[in-house]
Amino acid sequence: MRPPRNLNPFSIESAGQQKNDRRHGRLRAEMLTATGLGEVIDLSASGMRLEVVGKCRLEVENQIEMTLSSNDVKVHIKGLVRWVRKAGLRKSHVGIEFIDPSDEDRKNILALARVCMHNHVPAFDA
């Protein structure tokens, strides 16, 4: 059930549902992949939800290094698998928390989120 349009979508309890304990808001990600892992479904400053098609080889507490990419923009980051759930016959959803992202990593994740939202490629500081 979706919350009414006039409420903050990140404040689940305002819609009469259970409390949202997220540290950061999340954004739907379109055309964003975690190279070699799957497609990113949503993204926040502290982590992401990934869709894996086929056999999911990720397990809870696995530490992974990944490259998030959209168009020509790539961000290398480390993550920790927090949960894995079946999402269909041959699909799984995986919750990944970013491990100690630097300020530069956070800035680049935010830039990727903007790419997904506005479908443009930002310039990164070199």
Number of C-alpha atoms within 10 A of each C-alpha: 5 8 16 10 7 6 11 12 15 16 17 16 14 15 16 9 12 10 11 12 10 11 10 12 14 19 17 15 23 17 14 24 21 21 15 10 17 20 21 23 19 20 24 21 20 19 22 22 24 23 23 23 16 11 9 18 9 17 13 13 12 13 17 14 14 17 16 22 18 21 14 7 17 18 17 14 18 16 21 19 20 16 16 20 12 13 13 9 8 11 15 19 21 25 19 24 20 21 15 12 17 10 9 12 17 18 15 22 23 15 19 26 23 16 20 21 14 9 14 13 15 13 9 10 7 3
